[in-house]
Amino acid sequence: MFVAALLLNTIPFTLFGYAGKLIPSALMGIVNASTPLFAVVFAMLILSDERPDRTRLLGLGIGFLGVLTVFGVWNSLGQVNVSDDDALLGMLLVVGATVCYGIGTPYLRRFVAGSPHSALELSSLQMLLGTLPLLVLTPLLTEAPTELTWRVALAVTALGVFGTGFAYILNYAIVRAAGATVATTVTYVVPVVAVTAGVVLLGETLTWNQPVGALVIILGAALCQRVLHVRRPTPVGQDGGGDREGSGAR
């Protein structure tokens, strides 16, 4: 459990915090959306029952293209000068955090999710163990905030309760029910929710690429979760033969 806490809490949260000071948030979101791609690779290594088929790989690819569309990658990449050391470091930090998620979720499925304990118990323990290293390192590496308003405190509390607490409980349920790869596709949905909230709550402007990208993401997620099926050609001479043979055996 401590390994899962490090991979899914301590390390990525720290890396994202530092990266947010170096590169635009849109670029962070784009890189973070590659989590399912890393998860596929590591799931193939440690989970024998999660070897993706063509339909799921197609869904992952389509979903990632949808994320790039939502963020308007053609605009976001133009904001970053890769020759700038700070920008390059920021991108590497986000990639590191994303790889942690890609490793941690299959690890969670393999070694933790099969536990008889409830999702609430496992989530609470994971977040507690993930917080302990930060309690030690934070005073050594950072300074106390000079000002903490009630709005900031309320926002941080809401993020902790809803964005982390409830989210991890649901994450355990999804990992158990659908597997690690499908669970990581939540990173495809995050930008859709963020854009919608920005328009509804903050009055931000909606551009053409955002709803188009959202539809592409939904299509990719549907393929990943087998809501949609891609028909495959049946080899000649085997049409229905397996079913008849299986029926006879029963």
DOVODO-276970 format. One record per residue (C-alpha): residue in one letter; residue number from 1; x, y, z. Coordinates in steps of 0.02 Angstrom, whole numbers, plus 50000, padded with zeros to 5 digits. Each point is the difference from the previous one (the first is absolute). Example, Ala and Ser with C-alpha at 12.3 -4.5 7.8 and 13.67 -1.06 7.14 Angstrom:
BEGIN
+------+-----+-------+-------+-------+
: rest :  nr :  east : north :    up :
+------+-----+-------+-------+-------+
:    A :   1 : 50615 : 49775 : 50390 :
:    S :   2 : 50069 : 50172 : 49967 :
+------+-----+-------+-------+-------+
//
This chain:
BEGIN
+------+-----+-------+-------+-------+
: rest :  nr :  east : north :    up :
+------+-----+-------+-------+-------+
:    M :   1 : 50000 : 50000 : 50000 :
:    F :   2 : 50143 : 50119 : 50038 :
:    V :   3 : 50068 : 49975 : 49824 :
:    A :   4 : 49828 : 50042 : 49927 :
:    A :   5 : 49991 : 50155 : 50109 :
:    L :   6 : 50170 : 50059 : 49938 :
:    L :   7 : 49957 : 49968 : 49817 :
:    L :   8 : 49824 : 50071 : 50003 :
:    N :   9 : 50012 : 50137 : 50131 :
:    T :  10 : 50167 : 50059 : 50068 :
:    I :  11 : 50109 : 50004 : 49845 :
:    P :  12 : 49876 : 50060 : 49867 :
:    F :  13 : 49921 : 50133 : 50112 :
:    T :  14 : 50173 : 50070 : 50037 :
:    L :  15 : 50055 : 49997 : 49818 :
:    F :  16 : 49839 : 50084 : 49941 :
:    G :  17 : 50021 : 50135 : 50132 :
:    Y :  18 : 50173 : 50047 : 49938 :
:    A :  19 : 49954 : 49981 : 49816 :
:    G :  20 : 49854 : 50120 : 50019 :
:    K :  21 : 50124 : 50140 : 50032 :
:    L :  22 : 50096 : 49965 : 49840 :
:    I :  23 : 49877 : 49959 : 49860 :
:    P :  24 : 49819 : 50045 : 49954 :
:    S :  25 : 49862 : 49898 : 50081 :
:    A :  26 : 49931 : 49953 : 49828 :
:    L :  27 : 50162 : 49915 : 49955 :
:    M :  28 : 50000 : 49910 : 50167 :
:    G :  29 : 49827 : 49934 : 49960 :
:    I :  30 : 50052 : 49941 : 49828 :
:    V :  31 : 50150 : 49903 : 50066 :
:    N :  32 : 49900 : 49930 : 50147 :
:    A :  33 : 49872 : 49932 : 49877 :
:    S :  34 : 50131 : 49877 : 49939 :
:    T :  35 : 49979 : 49902 : 50163 :
:    P :  36 : 49896 : 49860 : 49920 :
:    L :  37 : 50135 : 49973 : 49870 :
:    F :  38 : 50130 : 49969 : 50135 :
:    A :  39 : 49875 : 49894 : 50097 :
:    V :  40 : 49975 : 49886 : 49849 :
:    V :  41 : 50187 : 49966 : 49991 :
:    F :  42 : 50020 : 49959 : 50185 :
:    A :  43 : 49836 : 49904 : 50009 :
:    M :  44 : 50065 : 49885 : 49863 :
:    L :  45 : 50154 : 49966 : 50107 :
:    I :  46 : 49917 : 49960 : 50167 :
:    L :  47 : 49818 : 49959 : 49960 :
:    S :  48 : 49971 : 49847 : 49893 :
:    D :  49 : 49813 : 50032 : 49988 :
:    E :  50 : 50016 : 50180 : 49936 :
:    R :  51 : 50086 : 49977 : 49835 :
:    P :  52 : 49909 : 50126 : 49890 :
:    D :  53 : 49918 : 49948 : 49838 :
:    R :  54 : 49989 : 50106 : 49843 :
:    T :  55 : 49835 : 50080 : 50051 :
:    R :  56 : 50067 : 50062 : 50166 :
:    L :  57 : 50162 : 50063 : 49922 :
:    L :  58 : 49897 : 50091 : 49869 :
:    G :  59 : 49896 : 50078 : 50137 :
:    L :  60 : 50155 : 50058 : 50094 :
:    G :  61 : 50070 : 50081 : 49845 :
:    I :  62 : 49837 : 50086 : 49954 :
:    G :  63 : 49977 : 50062 : 50178 :
:    F :  64 : 50175 : 50074 : 50003 :
:    L :  65 : 49968 : 50090 : 49835 :
:    G :  66 : 49841 : 50068 : 50078 :
:    V :  67 : 50097 : 50071 : 50147 :
:    L :  68 : 50122 : 50085 : 49882 :
:    T :  69 : 49851 : 50076 : 49909 :
:    V :  70 : 49916 : 50063 : 50159 :
:    F :  71 : 50159 : 50088 : 50057 :
:    G :  72 : 50039 : 50067 : 49827 :
:    V :  73 : 50173 : 49924 : 49999 :
:    W :  74 : 50047 : 50107 : 49849 :
:    N :  75 : 49984 : 50154 : 50112 :
:    S :  76 : 50069 : 49928 : 50163 :
:    L :  77 : 50162 : 49936 : 49925 :
:    G :  78 : 50032 : 50172 : 49929 :
:    Q :  79 : 50006 : 50069 : 50177 :
:    V :  80 : 50150 : 49894 : 50047 :
:    N :  81 : 50179 : 50023 : 49943 :
:    V :  82 : 50077 : 49827 : 50016 :
:    S :  83 : 50173 : 50078 : 49997 :
:    D :  84 : 49957 : 50086 : 50164 :
:    D :  85 : 50073 : 49898 : 50143 :
:    D :  86 : 49854 : 50039 : 50117 :
:    A :  87 : 49870 : 49949 : 49871 :
:    L :  88 : 50093 : 49839 : 49960 :
:    L :  89 : 50015 : 49960 : 50185 :
:    G :  90 : 49815 : 50032 : 50025 :
:    M :  91 : 49954 : 49881 : 49859 :
:    L :  92 : 50116 : 49866 : 50070 :
:    L :  93 : 49921 : 50019 : 50172 :
:    V :  94 : 49825 : 49975 : 49928 :
:    V :  95 : 50058 : 49849 : 49899 :
:    G :  96 : 50074 : 49928 : 50160 :
:    A :  97 : 49835 : 50025 : 50092 :
:    T :  98 : 49904 : 49921 : 49857 :
:    V :  99 : 50115 : 49849 : 49997 :
:    C : 100 : 49970 : 49980 : 50187 :
:    Y : 101 : 49812 : 49991 : 49967 :
:    G : 102 : 50030 : 49880 : 49857 :
:    I : 103 : 50100 : 49884 : 50113 :
:    G : 104 : 49899 : 50027 : 50159 :
:    T : 105 : 49828 : 49955 : 49933 :
:    P : 106 : 50048 : 49827 : 49932 :
:    Y : 107 : 50097 : 49973 : 50162 :
:    L : 108 : 49843 : 50045 : 50096 :
:    R : 109 : 49899 : 49873 : 49902 :
:    R : 110 : 50132 : 49864 : 50020 :
:    F : 111 : 50044 : 50016 : 50184 :
:    V : 112 : 49869 : 50106 : 50090 :
:    A : 113 : 49829 : 50000 : 49918 :
:    G : 114 : 49974 : 49815 : 50037 :
:    S : 115 : 50001 : 50035 : 50186 :
:    P : 116 : 49839 : 49959 : 50095 :
:    H : 117 : 50001 : 50176 : 50074 :
:    S : 118 : 49877 : 50129 : 49935 :
:    A : 119 : 50044 : 50137 : 49876 :
:    L : 120 : 49978 : 50128 : 50139 :
:    E : 121 : 50124 : 49910 : 50113 :
:    L : 122 : 50129 : 49977 : 49862 :
:    S : 123 : 49983 : 50180 : 49940 :
:    S : 124 : 50019 : 50069 : 50175 :
:    L : 125 : 50156 : 49896 : 50033 :
:    Q : 126 : 50076 : 50045 : 49832 :
:    M : 127 : 49978 : 50187 : 50027 :
:    L : 128 : 50063 : 49988 : 50178 :
:    L : 129 : 50157 : 49908 : 49948 :
:    G : 130 : 50025 : 50119 : 49855 :
:    T : 131 : 49990 : 50150 : 50117 :
:    L : 132 : 50130 : 49940 : 50125 :
:    P : 133 : 50154 : 50032 : 49890 :
:    L : 134 : 49932 : 50172 : 49956 :
:    L : 135 : 49981 : 50044 : 50183 :
:    V : 136 : 50186 : 49969 : 50021 :
:    L : 137 : 50062 : 50079 : 49839 :
:    T : 138 : 49887 : 50153 : 49986 :
:    P : 139 : 50076 : 50098 : 50146 :
:    L : 140 : 50174 : 49964 : 49930 :
:    L : 141 : 49967 : 50048 : 49819 :
:    T : 142 : 49869 : 50138 : 50008 :
:    E : 143 : 49945 : 50147 : 50104 :
:    A : 144 : 49834 : 50032 : 50087 :
:    P : 145 : 49876 : 50105 : 49897 :
:    T : 146 : 50006 : 50184 : 50042 :
:    E : 147 : 49811 : 50016 : 49982 :
:    L : 148 : 49861 : 49871 : 50013 :
:    T : 149 : 49826 : 50068 : 49967 :
:    W : 150 : 49841 : 49906 : 50038 :
:    R : 151 : 49964 : 49981 : 49815 :
:    V : 152 : 50167 : 49917 : 49969 :
:    A : 153 : 49976 : 49887 : 50151 :
:    L : 154 : 49825 : 49954 : 49941 :
:    A : 155 : 50062 : 49964 : 49824 :
:    V : 156 : 50140 : 49888 : 50063 :
:    T : 157 : 49877 : 49909 : 50113 :
:    A : 158 : 49879 : 49972 : 49856 :
:    L : 159 : 50141 : 49934 : 49891 :
:    G : 160 : 50053 : 49882 : 50137 :
:    V : 161 : 49826 : 49934 : 50038 :
:    F : 162 : 49927 : 49989 : 49825 :
:    G : 163 : 50148 : 50004 : 49881 :
:    T : 164 : 50102 : 49876 : 50101 :
:    G : 165 : 49897 : 49912 : 50134 :
:    F : 166 : 49843 : 49954 : 49904 :
:    A : 167 : 50099 : 49983 : 49840 :
:    Y : 168 : 50113 : 49865 : 50074 :
:    I : 169 : 49853 : 49904 : 50070 :
:    L : 170 : 49923 : 49996 : 49826 :
:    N : 171 : 50169 : 49958 : 49925 :
:    Y : 172 : 50014 : 49842 : 50105 :
:    A : 173 : 49826 : 49949 : 49945 :
:    I : 174 : 50044 : 50026 : 49817 :
:    V : 175 : 50166 : 49909 : 50013 :
:    R : 176 : 49913 : 49851 : 50078 :
:    A : 177 : 49857 : 49998 : 49875 :
:    A : 178 : 50083 : 50048 : 49836 :
:    G : 179 : 50188 : 49990 : 50024 :
:    A : 180 : 50146 : 50120 : 50011 :
:    T : 181 : 50003 : 50057 : 49819 :
:    V : 182 : 49817 : 50052 : 49997 :
:    A : 183 : 50019 : 50086 : 50168 :
:    T : 184 : 50138 : 50113 : 49934 :
:    T : 185 : 49889 : 50063 : 49858 :
:    V : 186 : 49927 : 50119 : 50128 :
:    T : 187 : 50141 : 50116 : 49946 :
:    Y : 188 : 49910 : 50014 : 49833 :
:    V : 189 : 49842 : 50064 : 50084 :
:    V : 190 : 50084 : 50127 : 50115 :
:    P : 191 : 50026 : 50133 : 49865 :
:    V : 192 : 49818 : 49985 : 49945 :
:    V : 193 : 49940 : 50032 : 50177 :
:    A : 194 : 50126 : 50140 : 50022 :
:    V : 195 : 49945 : 50089 : 49841 :
:    T : 196 : 49816 : 49981 : 50044 :
:    A : 197 : 50027 : 50067 : 50175 :
:    G : 198 : 50099 : 50146 : 49930 :
:    V : 199 : 49859 : 50048 : 49884 :
:    V : 200 : 49859 : 49977 : 50125 :
:    L : 201 : 50081 : 50064 : 50159 :
:    L : 202 : 50132 : 50122 : 49939 :
:    G : 203 : 49922 : 50065 : 49840 :
:    E : 204 : 50146 : 49944 : 49894 :
:    T : 205 : 49983 : 49998 : 49811 :
:    L : 206 : 49962 : 49834 : 49913 :
:    T : 207 : 50097 : 49970 : 49839 :
:    W : 208 : 49955 : 49879 : 49861 :
:    N : 209 : 50135 : 49873 : 50042 :
:    Q : 210 : 49938 : 49970 : 50178 :
:    P : 211 : 49829 : 49920 : 49964 :
:    V : 212 : 50073 : 49909 : 49849 :
:    G : 213 : 50140 : 49930 : 50106 :
:    A : 214 : 49876 : 49951 : 50135 :
:    L : 215 : 49901 : 49895 : 49876 :
:    V : 216 : 50161 : 49916 : 49942 :
:    I : 217 : 50046 : 49961 : 50180 :
:    I : 218 : 49830 : 49924 : 50033 :
:    L : 219 : 50021 : 49890 : 49846 :
:    G : 220 : 50171 : 49942 : 50058 :
:    A : 221 : 49939 : 49965 : 50177 :
:    A : 222 : 49852 : 49902 : 49932 :
:    L : 223 : 50117 : 49889 : 49899 :
:    C : 224 : 50115 : 49974 : 50150 :
:    Q : 225 : 49855 : 49947 : 50110 :
:    R : 226 : 49922 : 49890 : 49865 :
:    V : 227 : 49842 : 50106 : 49986 :
:    L : 228 : 50035 : 49997 : 49814 :
:    H : 229 : 50067 : 49849 : 49909 :
:    V : 230 : 50105 : 49994 : 49843 :
:    R : 231 : 49943 : 49856 : 49890 :
:    R : 232 : 50139 : 49882 : 49949 :
:    P : 233 : 49992 : 49888 : 49847 :
:    T : 234 : 49966 : 49818 : 50039 :
:    P : 235 : 50122 : 49877 : 49917 :
:    V : 236 : 49922 : 49901 : 49859 :
:    G : 237 : 49937 : 49831 : 50056 :
:    Q : 238 : 49992 : 50048 : 50184 :
:    D : 239 : 49839 : 50102 : 50000 :
:    G : 240 : 49904 : 49940 : 50151 :
:    G : 241 : 50096 : 49837 : 50007 :
:    G : 242 : 50074 : 50036 : 50169 :
:    D : 243 : 49829 : 50037 : 50074 :
:    R : 244 : 49924 : 49840 : 49933 :
:    E : 245 : 50145 : 49898 : 50064 :
:    G : 246 : 49990 : 50084 : 50169 :
:    S : 247 : 49812 : 49968 : 50008 :
:    G : 248 : 50026 : 49818 : 49961 :
:    A : 249 : 50130 : 49984 : 50135 :
:    R : 250 : 49880 : 50070 : 50128 :
+------+-----+-------+-------+-------+
//
